[in-house]
């Protein structure tokens, strides 16, 4: 066997792990800079002297908001104690007491089953006090570097009280080549790094430099290529273009009037809550696109359309003019059809949306949505079913399930579902736009619409078990990912 040259630092790593098993890289107790230590491990892996296994490693930190809740209590906790003192209280008084935390407190206390009746919130006992204390103790535990149950951790991440830091940890083991190299190592006190101090002192003149073989073989460098997600996007785009669809585009930043009100989503819908939507505080007065829709939306929300009763509440233009990062690309469809009312229309888009989600194996806060719509006089639910099955079959998936669902702006509605990791996972939603959405825009025929998740589709397409793997910079996977045919 040809002798493998190793540096002093590489020798120290091999010597440290020679009698150990499954050593995490960050546990190497060696007196050297972390960067140099990591470099030594990488060189040993390249020289095939160690075996390396990569494992995901998550760390968690409490945000400033989370620290505030540790010190002063959760907003819903403060509201709960306020109600305990009074028994019941009107919403206006609660809003005055809670200030900026009003919406957060009301949204989270509603999840505990406490909802206002006729403008009054009533409390009869204090059964949840221990729950609040346990959650504060859990935040304190995370702050101290300890673990808590995953379910509670997801709640904290979703609320922005805890931040997840995703990393990959290398687990290393010496192999037989490494043992042989270690046994034959000769320490010639070679100089590996020429520092300014060595040059200034002249000590370099009396030292031997580590020899380098300029003719040694090096690892093959592959040329650049498409990212797996980019490849899938291009494939999806090709399918829709071949089916006769036209691609449309939208904006990252939208008014809630376009993003939600035009889709008949009520202004008190949970999807508008700060826990689910990213609101933007802009110091500039941005012109509202097609402001004539506001009066139309007001009428539909307050009084309905024809035999449809609407939501029967006082609609707020101020709420409709709030800026957000769009939560879906269905807003692309609504705006496009508003400006292109001649039927038939076949449109699609593949663009990013933003949601205040807890990031886990099947959720992201920034993701791509495959949006599509068909507007025409001869389309119906059967057309939509065929369209979805045809799209997925062209990608190689023939076993999707279409499950009845509910959305405020479609009726009937369906979810597209498959099994991933032994669990049923929703790939997207679909349905036929309600008359409250189409008729005020001047659309006289049915509109079939669907919004499908690209990253969840990528999990199936590339046989991944975790949606976050799509965005990990794993060069081995990026160079060798398999294309599905």
C-alpha positions in Angstrom: 0.0 0.0 0.0 1.3 3.4 -1.0 2.2 5.6 2.0 -0.2 8.5 2.6 1.3 11.7 3.8 -0.5 13.5 6.6 0.1 16.8 8.4 0.7 17.1 12.2 -2.8 18.3 12.7 -4.2 15.4 10.8 -2.0 13.1 12.9 -3.4 14.6 16.1 -7.0 14.0 15.0 -6.2 10.4 14.1 -4.4 9.8 17.4 -7.3 11.3 19.3 -10.0 9.1 17.8 -7.9 5.8 17.4 -9.5 4.2 20.4 -12.9 5.8 20.2 -16.1 5.2 18.2 -18.6 7.6 16.6 -16.8 10.8 17.6 -18.7 14.1 16.9 -16.3 16.5 15.2 -17.3 19.3 17.7 -16.2 17.1 20.6 -12.5 16.8 19.4 -10.7 18.0 22.5 -7.6 19.4 20.7 -5.7 22.6 21.2 -6.2 24.0 17.8 -8.4 26.6 16.0 -11.9 25.2 15.0 -11.3 26.1 11.4 -8.0 24.2 11.4 -9.6 21.3 13.1 -12.4 21.1 10.6 -9.9 21.4 7.7 -7.9 18.4 9.2 -11.1 16.3 9.3 -11.9 17.2 5.7 -8.5 16.2 4.5 -8.6 13.0 6.4 -12.0 12.2 4.8 -10.6 13.1 1.3 -7.6 10.8 1.9 -10.0 8.0 3.0 -8.3 7.6 6.4 -11.6 8.2 8.3 -15.2 7.3 7.8 -17.6 10.2 8.1 -21.3 10.1 8.8 -23.4 13.3 8.6 -26.3 13.9 11.0 -28.6 16.9 11.3 -28.0 18.9 14.4 -30.5 21.6 15.6 -29.9 24.2 18.3 -32.5 26.6 19.6 -32.4 30.1 21.0 -35.1 32.1 22.7 -35.9 35.3 20.8 -36.2 38.8 22.4 -40.0 38.4 22.4 -39.7 35.0 24.1 -37.4 36.6 26.8 -40.1 39.3 27.3 -42.7 36.6 27.9 -40.4 34.9 30.4 -40.1 38.1 32.4 -43.7 39.5 32.0 -45.8 36.5 31.0 -47.6 35.6 27.8 -50.1 38.1 26.4 -52.9 35.5 26.8 -51.6 34.8 30.4 -51.9 38.5 31.3 -55.4 38.6 29.7 -56.4 35.5 31.6 -55.4 37.0 34.9 -57.2 40.2 34.0 -60.3 38.2 33.4 -59.9 36.3 36.6 -60.1 39.6 38.5 -63.3 40.7 36.7 -65.1 37.5 35.7 -66.1 39.1 32.4 -65.0 42.0 30.3 -66.0 43.8 27.0 -63.7 43.6 24.1 -63.1 47.4 24.0 -61.9 47.4 27.6 -59.7 44.4 26.8 -58.2 46.1 23.8 -57.4 49.2 25.9 -55.7 47.0 28.6 -53.7 44.8 26.3 -52.6 47.5 23.8 -50.4 46.1 21.0 -50.7 42.6 22.4 -54.5 42.5 22.0 -54.6 40.4 18.8 -52.0 38.0 20.0 -53.8 37.5 23.3 -57.2 37.1 21.8 -55.9 34.6 19.1 -54.2 32.4 21.6 -56.8 32.5 24.3 -59.4 31.4 21.7 -57.3 28.3 21.1 -58.0 27.5 24.8 -61.7 27.6 24.1 -62.3 31.1 25.5 -64.1 33.1 22.8 -66.2 36.3 23.1 -70.0 36.1 23.1 -71.9 39.2 22.1 -68.8 41.3 22.5 -68.0 40.0 26.0 -65.3 37.6 27.1 -66.2 35.6 30.2 -64.0 33.5 32.6 -65.3 31.1 35.3 -62.2 29.5 36.7 -58.4 29.5 36.7 -57.7 26.1 35.4 -55.1 27.3 32.9 -52.7 29.1 35.3 -50.5 26.0 35.6 -50.3 25.7 31.8 -48.9 29.2 31.5 -46.3 28.5 34.2 -45.2 25.3 32.6 -44.8 27.1 29.2 -42.7 29.8 30.9 -40.6 27.1 32.5 -40.2 25.5 29.1 -38.9 28.7 27.6 -36.5 29.1 30.5 -35.3 25.5 29.9 -34.6 26.2 26.2 -32.7 29.4 27.3 -30.6 27.2 29.5 -29.7 24.8 26.6 -32.1 22.0 27.6 -34.6 20.0 25.5 -38.4 20.2 25.7 -41.1 18.1 24.0 -41.2 18.6 20.2 -44.9 19.5 20.2 -44.4 22.5 22.6 -41.2 23.5 20.7 -43.2 23.7 17.5 -45.7 26.0 19.2 -42.9 28.3 20.3 -41.2 28.4 16.9 -44.6 29.1 15.2 -45.1 32.1 17.5 -41.6 33.4 16.9 -40.5 32.9 20.6 -37.8 30.4 19.7 -35.5 30.3 16.7 -34.2 27.0 15.2 -30.6 26.9 13.9 -30.1 24.1 11.4 -26.7 22.5 11.0 -25.1 19.2 10.0 -22.8 17.5 12.4 -20.0 15.1 11.2 -19.5 11.9 13.1 -16.1 10.4 12.5 -14.4 7.0 12.9 -10.8 5.9 12.1 -10.7 3.1 9.5 -8.0 0.5 8.7 -6.2 2.9 6.3 -6.1 5.5 9.0 -4.8 3.0 11.6 -2.0 2.0 9.2 -1.1 5.6 8.4 -1.0 6.4 12.1 1.3 3.5 12.9 3.8 4.5 10.2 3.7 8.3 10.9 7.1 10.0 11.1 7.1 13.4 12.9 9.8 15.4 11.1 8.6 18.6 12.7 7.7 20.0 9.3 6.7 23.6 8.9 3.2 23.8 7.4 2.3 27.5 7.7 4.7 30.4 7.0 3.6 33.1 9.4 4.8 36.8 9.5 6.5 36.0 12.9 8.6 33.2 11.4 9.7 35.4 8.5 10.5 38.4 10.7 12.5 36.3 13.2 14.3 34.3 10.5 13.4 31.0 12.2 12.1 29.7 8.9 15.7 29.3 7.6 16.4 26.5 10.1 13.1 24.6 9.6 12.0 21.9 7.2 9.0 22.6 5.1 6.3 19.9 4.6 6.8 18.4 1.1 4.0 18.7 -1.4 3.5 16.4 -4.3 2.4 18.5 -7.2 1.8 15.4 -9.3 -0.6 13.8 -6.9 -4.1 12.9 -8.0 -6.9 15.4 -7.0 -10.6 14.9 -6.6 -12.5 15.4 -9.9 -14.4 18.7 -10.0 -17.8 18.6 -11.6 -19.2 21.4 -13.6 -22.1 23.5 -12.5 -25.7 22.2 -13.0 -29.3 23.0 -12.1 -30.3 22.9 -8.5 -32.8 20.0 -8.0 -35.6 22.5 -7.2 -34.8 24.6 -10.3 -34.9 21.4 -12.4 -38.4 20.5 -11.0 -39.7 24.0 -11.6 -38.6 23.9 -15.3 -40.3 20.5 -15.6 -43.5 21.8 -14.1 -43.4 24.8 -16.3 -42.9 22.6 -19.4 -45.9 20.5 -18.5 -48.3 23.5 -18.2 -47.0 25.1 -21.3 -47.5 21.8 -23.2 -51.1 21.7 -21.9 -51.8 25.2 -23.4 -51.5 27.3 -20.2 -50.1 30.9 -20.1 -47.7 31.8 -17.3 -48.5 34.8 -15.1 -46.5 36.7 -12.5 -47.3 38.7 -9.4 -45.7 40.6 -6.5 -44.1 39.4 -3.2 -45.7 42.4 -1.4 -49.5 42.6 -1.6 -52.3 44.6 0.0 -54.6 42.4 2.1 -57.4 43.7 -0.1 -56.1 41.8 -3.0 -54.5 38.9 -1.1 -57.5 38.1 1.1 -60.6 40.4 0.7 -60.9 39.8 -3.1 -61.0 36.1 -2.2 -63.9 36.5 0.2 -61.7 35.8 3.2 -63.3 37.7 6.2 -61.2 40.3 7.9 -61.5 38.5 11.3 -60.3 35.2 9.7 -57.5 33.4 11.7 -55.3 33.4 8.6 -54.9 37.2 8.9 -53.5 36.9 12.5 -49.9 38.0 13.1 -49.1 34.3 14.0 -49.8 33.3 10.4 -49.0 36.3 8.2 -46.0 38.5 7.8 -47.2 42.2 7.9 -45.0 45.0 6.5 -44.7 48.4 8.1 -44.0 50.7 5.2 -43.3 54.4 5.6 -44.2 55.0 2.0 -47.7 55.5 0.6 -47.8 52.8 -2.1 -50.6 53.2 -4.7 -53.3 50.6 -4.4 -53.7 48.7 -7.6 -57.2 49.0 -9.1 -58.7 50.9 -6.1 -62.2 50.5 -7.6 -62.3 46.9 -6.2 -62.5 48.3 -2.6 -66.1 49.4 -2.9 -67.1 46.2 -4.6 -65.4 44.1 -1.9 -67.0 46.1 0.9 -70.5 45.4 -0.6 -69.8 41.7 -1.0 -68.4 41.2 2.5 -71.1 43.2 4.3 -74.2 42.3 2.3 -73.2 39.4 0.0 -74.1 38.9 -3.6 -77.6 37.8 -4.9 -78.8 34.9 -2.7 -75.4 34.7 -0.9 -75.6 36.6 2.4 -71.9 37.7 2.8 -70.2 37.9 6.2 -72.6 40.4 7.9 -70.0 42.6 9.6 -68.6 46.1 9.2 -65.8 45.9 6.6 -62.7 48.1 7.1 -60.9 49.7 4.2 -58.0 50.4 6.6 -57.6 46.7 7.1 -57.7 46.0 3.4 -54.9 48.5 2.8 -52.4 46.8 5.1 -49.3 45.4 3.3 -48.2 41.8 3.7 -45.9 39.3 2.2 -48.3 37.3 0.1 -49.5 34.1 1.7 -50.5 32.4 -1.5 -50.3 33.0 -5.3 -54.0 32.7 -5.8 -53.8 36.5 -5.7 -52.0 36.2 -9.1 -55.1 34.4 -10.5 -57.6 36.9 -9.2 -55.7 39.9 -10.5 -55.0 38.3 -13.9 -58.7 37.3 -14.4 -59.8 40.7 -13.3 -57.8 42.2 -16.1 -58.4 39.4 -18.7 -62.2 38.6 -18.6 -62.6 37.0 -22.0 -63.0 33.3 -21.7 -61.5 30.8 -22.0 -58.3 31.4 -19.9 -55.7 28.9 -18.9 -53.1 30.4 -16.6 -50.4 29.2 -14.1 -47.5 30.5 -12.0 -44.7 29.0 -10.0 -43.7 31.7 -7.4 -42.8 32.1 -3.7 -45.2 32.7 -0.9 -44.5 33.5 2.8 -46.2 32.1 5.9 -45.4 32.4 9.6 -45.1 28.6 9.9 -43.2 26.4 12.3 -40.4 24.9 10.2 -40.4 21.1 10.4 -40.1 18.1 8.2 -43.1 19.1 6.1 -43.4 22.9 6.6 -41.4 26.0 5.5 -42.0 29.6 6.1 -40.8 30.6 2.6 -41.9 28.2 -0.1 -43.0 27.9 -3.8 -46.6 27.5 -4.8 -47.7 26.0 -8.1 -50.8 28.2 -9.0 -53.2 27.5 -11.7 -56.7 28.4 -13.0 -59.1 27.6 -15.8 -61.9 30.0 -16.7 -64.4 28.8 -19.2 -68.1 28.0 -19.8 -67.6 24.2 -20.3 -65.6 23.3 -17.2 -66.7 21.7 -13.9 -65.5 19.7 -11.0 -64.8 16.7 -13.2 -62.6 18.9 -15.4 -60.6 19.9 -12.3 -60.2 16.3 -11.2 -58.9 15.3 -14.6 -56.5 18.3 -14.7 -54.9 17.5 -11.3 -54.5 13.8 -12.1 -53.1 14.6 -15.6 -50.6 17.0 -14.1 -49.3 14.6 -11.5 -49.3 11.6 -13.9 -47.0 13.6 -16.2 -44.6 13.8 -13.3 -44.9 10.1 -12.7 -47.4 10.0 -9.8 -50.6 8.1 -10.5 -51.8 7.5 -6.9 -52.8 10.9 -5.6 -56.1 11.2 -3.6 -58.6 14.0 -3.9 -60.3 14.7 -0.6 -63.2 17.0 0.1 -62.1 20.1 2.0 -63.1 23.7 2.8 -61.7 27.1 1.7 -63.6 30.4 2.1 -63.3 31.2 -1.6 -64.0 27.9 -3.3 -67.1 25.6 -3.3 -66.7 22.7 -3.8 -63.1 22.3 -2.6 -60.6 19.5 -2.7 -57.2 18.7 -1.1 -54.6 16.7 -3.0 -53.1 14.2 -0.6 -50.4 11.4 -0.7 -48.6 9.3 1.9 -45.1 10.5 3.0 -43.2 8.8 5.9 -46.3 6.7 6.5 -48.5 9.9 7.1 -51.0 11.5 4.9 -49.6 14.8 3.6 -51.5 17.5 1.8 -49.9 18.6 -1.5 -52.2 21.4 -2.1 -55.8 22.7 -2.3 -58.2 23.2 -5.2 -61.8 24.1 -6.0 -64.3 26.2 -8.0 -64.3 29.9 -7.1 -67.5 31.0 -5.3 -69.8 33.5 -7.0 -68.8 36.1 -4.3 -65.3 36.0 -5.9 -66.1 35.8 -9.6 -69.3 37.7 -10.3 -68.2 41.1 -8.9 -65.2 40.9 -11.2 -67.4 40.4 -14.2 -66.6 36.7 -14.7 -69.7 34.9 -15.9 -68.3 31.4 -16.2 -66.9 28.9 -13.7 -63.2 29.3 -12.5 -61.3 26.2 -11.5 -58.4 27.0 -9.3 -55.6 25.1 -7.6 -52.6 25.9 -5.4 -50.0 23.1 -5.0 -46.9 22.9 -2.9 -43.6 22.6 -4.9 -41.3 21.6 -2.1 -43.7 18.8 -0.9 -43.8 17.6 -4.5 -40.0 17.7 -4.5 -40.0 15.4 -1.4 -41.8 12.7 -3.6 -39.9 13.5 -6.7 -36.5 13.1 -5.1 -37.5 10.5 -2.4 -36.7 12.8 0.5 -38.0 12.3 4.1 -37.5 15.9 5.2 -38.6 19.0 3.3 -35.6 20.9 4.7 -33.2 18.6 2.9 -34.1 20.4 -0.4 -32.3 23.5 0.8 -29.3 21.9 2.6 -26.0 22.5 0.9 -25.1 18.8 0.7 -22.7 18.7 -2.2 -22.8 15.0 -2.5 -26.6 15.0 -3.0 -26.5 18.1 -5.3 -23.9 16.3 -7.5 -25.7 13.0 -7.6 -29.4 13.6 -7.2 -31.6 11.3 -9.3 -34.0 12.6 -11.9 -37.4 10.8 -11.9 -38.7 9.7 -15.3 
